[in-house]
Amino acid sequence: MKSLFFLLCFFQLSAQVKGVVVDENNQPIPYVNIWIENENVGTTSNDNGFFTINASEGKRLVFSAVGFQSKIISIQNEEKVVLKTAVFKLDEIIITKRKQDKELEIGNAERIHHRQLSGDKPWIYGKLFEFDTLYKKTPFLKKIVFYSDSDIKNAKLKIRIFEFNDSIPTNDLLSEDLMVTVKKGMRKNSIDISKFNLKFPEKGVVIGLEWLIIEENKFFFEYKSYDSKEIVKSISYAPCLVVNYSKVEHSFSYSKGKWVRNKIFVNENSNDKPWFNTVILPAINLILTN
């Protein structure tokens, strides 16, 4: 069983907390999603497991990493934190000989020029795919297709595949990171996951796209302030994700250390914007096979 050690140093009541994430063999664990609990402040550990976050003494940090159980810890007087390795049920990974002579694409995602920026937070943007008896002839997950519009080349993104428990995403269905590199500009990304032999869960599956707050993903963008009408320059992290609009609330966000189901944006006085009276969700499709 692996362990996750969190080494902290803090200086005053409100200070920059620096740490490193490693396993029990003292090997760094990169790209760990770290949040201050219930606050819109988060970061990501880098290639070497190091991270920096502004936090006050007594606050609690939430760690989320593929292959480990999520854990919440207090940073006060903490020298290390051990995260237990996630336990995977044998029936989650289906080992069988498959024909792969049929394909079915589901999700109705479209490539449109509407996009979602990450800002400076490592949040996860998820889309729910409900089970349908029509999928029995193509019960295995073969590919994940998503649309992006990146301002930089070779932006890194993490794909997460979650179980669904009737209200929110729960356990990761993979025991290892699924990292992808996204090219600059508007792109259709097709990620082959057939090697994992995942069968479509009967309660549904949530595909999550996780932003990484790392230096190589950073870019600056400009926009006009609604109030001052001045041009504002701000930091965000690539890639931007293409979004679609739906009347069904199948969109989820993970931030502040917890999952939230995104709700329909109600505007009774106007319908001239596509996001009015709809919910925004990431443009993701699934390709199924037999």
Buried (B, 14 or more C-beta within 10 A) or exposed (E): EBBBBBBBEBEEEEEEBBBBBBBEEEEBBBBBBBBBBEBEBBBBBBEEBBBEBEBBBEBBBBBBBBBBBBBEBEBEEBEEBBBEBBEBEEEBBEEEEEEEEEEBBBBEBEEBEBBBBBBBBBBBBBBBBBBEEEBEEBBBBBBBBBBBBBBBEEBBBBBBBBBBEEEBBBBBBBBEBBBBEBBBEBBEBEBEBBEBBBBBBEEBBBBBBBBBBBEEBBBEEEEEEEEEEEEEEEEBBBBBBBBBBBEEBBBBBBBBBBBEBBEBEEEEEEEEEEEBBBBBBBBBBBBBBB
